[in-house]
Amino acid sequence: MPQRPFNFSAGPATMPEAVLSQAAAEMLDWHASGMSVMEMSHRGPEFMQIAAEAQADLRALLAIPPHFQVLFMQGGGIAENAIVPLNLSRGAAADFVITGSWTIKSHAEAQRYCQARVAASNVQAGDPPGHRFIPDAATWQLSDDAAYVHICSNETIDGLEFPALPDLVALGSKAPLVVDFSSHVASRSVDWSRVGLAFGGAQKNLGPAGLTLVVVREDLLGHALPICPSAFNYQTVAKNDSMYNTPPTWAIYIAGLVFKWLLAQREGDGATAVQGLAALERRNMAKAQLLYGAIDQSGLYVNHVHPQHRSRMNVPFFLRDERLNAPFLAGARAAGLLQLKGHKSVGGMRASLYNALPLSGVQTLVSYLSEFERVNG
Ligand SMILES: *Cc1c(COP(=O)(O)O)cnc(C)c1O
C-alpha cells in the first residue's frame, strides 16, 4: 500500500495506521464472535471485555490513581462545559482562567448554571489581538467560595499550553481544579495530585469522535444540581460503569486499540529507552521543537505565542504575506500534507502534531516550509 498522506487536522484527527488496519481486519468478525463490534450488545461479555480493557489500559497509560473514576460519556468537550457546572458548582460560584477560545466558551456556558467568574485573562485592553500568553498563576484572583477552578491546559485554536498544571493549594485555594485536556490528553504525564476533574473529547488524541473521557476524583461525585440530566450525572454514570445509557461502543473499541498502541510506543535505545507516555512525551517535544525552530528561523512564517506557553500539540502560524495562503495550502496538499488550514476564527495555518502524527510527518512539513519560502519568500 502506498504511504498515506500526513494529516495535521486539529480534530477529528489522524489515527495510528496500525489501529485502522486492525479495525479493518476485525470489522466483519471480531475475535471469532461472528459480529462486528458495532453489532454487539453493550451488556454482552464481548463488549464488557472491550470496555474493561480500554479502561484498564487508559488507567495504566495515564497513571490514574484509584481514587479517581474513569467515565466514558458522550457530548464532547462542549457538553462538559455544561455538565461540569451541573455536577460540581452546587449553583454557587466557579473561577475561570481565560487563556483562549475554549475557556471563553466554557466560561460563557457555565454562567447558565452558576456564578462564573474570571480569575485571570490574557485578553486585556490595548493588547494585540489573539491569545499570546498564560497569565502568571500568582496573579490569579481566586475566590474563597469557588466550587472549582476551570482551566484549559491546551488551547487548541490559539496554540497555548500550560507548561505544568497550577498547584491551587500553593495558591491558597481549597477548590478542586477542573482541566479541559481535550487536545493534549495522553501527550504528556498528568500530575493527578493537582486535579479534581479532567475531561476531553476523544477525537483529538484518543480515537474517533463520539466518546468523551471524564476522570473525576471520587469525593466530587454526588453533588449534582436537581436539574442535571440523569445521563450526565457523574455519580449515576459511575455507579453504572458508564453504561447507564448505551455508551458509544464503536468509539470505545477504537480508543481501546489506540490505548494499546500508545502503551507499546518506545523511544530511545538500550538503557535510555522509555515506553508509553514517557516515550510519547519525548517524541512530542522533539516534533514541536523541530517545527517551532523552522518557523522562528524563517522570514515568511510567524507564531505569536510566548515561547514558554507554546503548545506542543497545536501550532498555529501565519504567512507574513497572506496572499500566499491559497498557494501554500494547494502545494501542501500536493506534497501529501493535509488539513493545514487554520481555524476560521484566527485564520492562517495550524499544524496539529498529535500522538499519531510521526516525526517523519513534521520533517516532511519542515522541508515543505523551507522549499515554499525559497520559491515564494
Ligand atoms: C475540541 C475541543 C473541545 C470541543 O469538543 P467537542 O467534541 O466539539 O465538543 C473543547 N475543548 C477543547 C480544548 C477542544 O480542543
The ligand as a Gaussian input file, in Angstrom:
#p B3LYP/6-31G(d) Opt

LIG

0 1
 C      -12.199000      20.203000      20.511000
 C      -12.239000      20.821000      21.860000
 C      -13.448000      20.961000      22.576000
 C      -14.793000      20.620000      21.998000
 O      -15.003000      19.343000      21.679000
 P      -16.389000      18.873000      21.054000
 O      -16.180000      17.424000      20.925000
 O      -16.579000      19.572000      19.740000
 O      -17.473000      19.198000      21.997000
 C      -13.390000      21.512000      23.840000
 N      -12.236000      21.917000      24.385000
 C      -11.066000      21.809000      23.718000
 C       -9.815000      22.280000      24.361000
 C      -11.039000      21.260000      22.441000
 O       -9.885000      21.161000      21.771000

